[in-house]
Amino acid sequence: MKAYELAMGVLKALSEAKEARGMISVVNAHVSGISYMNLGDYGLEFLEDLAATGEKVRVPTSSNPCGMDRELWREQGIGEDFAAKQARVNAALERMGMAPTYSCTFPYEGQWSLKLKPGDHVAWAESSAVVYGNSVLGIRSNREGGPSALFSAITGLTPNYGMHLDENRKPTVLVKVEQPIPRGPLEWGLLGKKIGDLGEKAKVPYIDGLGRIATKGELKALSAALATFGPTDMFLAPHISPEASEEPPKLEEVTIDGRDLEEESRDALDKAVSGETPRAFFVGCPQYGVEELVYMARLLSDVKRVKGDLFVYTSRHALSDQAGFEAVRSLREKGVKVFSDTCPVFSPAPSFSGGVMTDSVKSSFYMPQSKNVRPTLEPTVVSFMLASGELEGR
Ligand code: F3S
C-alpha cells in the first residue's frame, strides 16, 4: 500500500472514531516519539519502509527531540550502536522531507512560528507545544500522537474535531490564583499540576490572577505540566491568551492559593537541602530558548568553573540566534554540558543513576518511567549548586 493511502486510511478511521466534521488542511505538522529509545527496531523499520515508498510530507514538518545530540553524542555518553540506529531514524524522517529541527519548542519558538496566526490549524504531537500553541499563540491543534501527526504531514490534513472547533475552546472551569503570583518554572509547573489534577473539568481552564507578565520559561513550564497531569490542551488567561476575555467567566470556581505553591516550592528546596546531594543537575525540559540561555549565562557570570555535572538542554534554533550562541559558548567555557537535538527524559545518556536535580515538573513525571530515576525538584538549581559548593567563584 502506498504511504499516502495508508495515511489517509488511518486519518479517516480516526475521523470516524472522533465523529469529526470532515478533514481540514493544516499549515504545518510536528512529529514526536522519534527517539530510538521509544521506537526500537520495529519503529525504525516502519519509518524506513515508509521512507522507501518515496512519499514526501506535503506541509512543512518539524521533529521532536531525538535520543542524542547529533554532533556531541559521544560527549553525551551515547553508544555507537544507539547512535547508528538513531541516525537511521533521522535519515528516514529527513528522506520524507521532514526538517531536522529535533526540538520540542520549535513549533512555537522556531522560525516557522513567526508566520503563524491565531486560528491557523496545525497537527502537533508534542503535548507541551500543543498547550502553549493553543493558549498563547491561538493556533488550533489537538494533542496528536506521533503516527497521526506523521500522517497529517503526509496528507496535509487532520480530522476536524476537538480543539479545531470553536465550541471546544470555551472555558470549562474558573481557576482563581490568589496572591502571591507564582514565580519561576517550578511554581508555574506546580500550578499546572494542581490544575491538571482537577481532571475532566479542567479541559479548558480559565486561569485568573497570573498578572500581566510571565516569562517564556514560566509559560512553557505551565503548558508542559498541564499537558502532563491532566486532559488540558488549552488554557485561557487574560493578557496571555488571544482568546481569553478580560472578564472572568461565570463558571464553577476553584481557588489555588499562591502561598501553597510557594510552600511546595520551599518544601522541595528543604528536601533538596536535607537529602543526599544528587550527582547531576539539569534544566531545559522543555528545551531552553534564547531568553533562558541568556538568563542562565548571566546567573553564572561570577562563576569560574562548574564542579558538578550541570546539563542544559536546548535547541538548534536557539543556538542559531547570536545571543543564544554567545550564552552557550560562555556556559560551555565554564564546564556546563549543553546539548541540543535531544532531551533528558527520552535519551539513554546520561542515565542519571546517581540521582538528578531539576526544576522541571514534567520530567519528574516521565523520568521514573523512562529511566527509573525520580528527579529531586528544586526551584533554583543554580543557587542550590552555588550553596553546595558545586560552582567555583572567581
Ligand atoms: Fe521536551 Fe523532552 Fe521535556 S521532549 S518537554 S525536553 S521531556
Residues whose N, C-alpha, C, O or C-beta is under 5 A from the ligand:
A	BS01	F3S	P65 C104 S128 G284 C285 P286 Q287 C343 P344 V345
